[in-house]
């Protein structure tokens, strides 16, 4: 039986009883209904796994004791910062979830001309919080112990203006180059448009910012499929996908 992996923010001290936060306690106590003595695997984003067990549990809280810190060498040698155009419905959630499962290290949601989503103020803050929770959940599922940062959503132009030494790539269905033609790199900044793709003016600005266009084949992919496919291909070419 697989031992549940639970995210526990904050430092984890060995052989000391501490309480899981409310969200983790609810999942362990009410959803999974795990009794006292049950084994858990905790992680807090520091790159390690922690063997633990439930020492006490009631309706209000779950106490655990971590007994060992374990190396967890699952991170890809390829560092990918994904700039993802915000799309409607659950497409954005799907793209973030799968990007994390595939090993990206950072994600920045981007407002673009065709994103079609109006978010600001409290609604935007709540959506960013939701996207970070999706990233954490994807780490729990995929076995990662370093949680990718989902940055606050910004405009495409603000993201393009950020100084970086990463290899800059943007997907374009009519680009001449493919991932197979790229020179090897360990740091990549990948930008993907929303539903409907980038406008011609946005494509011109990505080029002006040093981004090289690449294509994934003869078929035009939906935005969430494009993210999944591009990251998989990059990990296969330069990362750790077999």
Protein Blocks (a to p, Z undefined) as FASTA:
>chain_A
ZZdddddedjddehiacdddfklmmmmmmmnopaehiacdddehiopacddddfbdcfkb
ccdddfbdcdddfbcfbdcdddddddehjllmmmmmmmmmnopabdcddddfklopaceh
jlmmmmmmmmmmmmmmmmmmnopabdcdddddddfklmmmpccfbdcddddfkbfbdfkl
pccdfbdcdddddehiaafklmmmmmmnopacddebjbdcdfklmmmmmmmmmmmmmmmb
ZZ
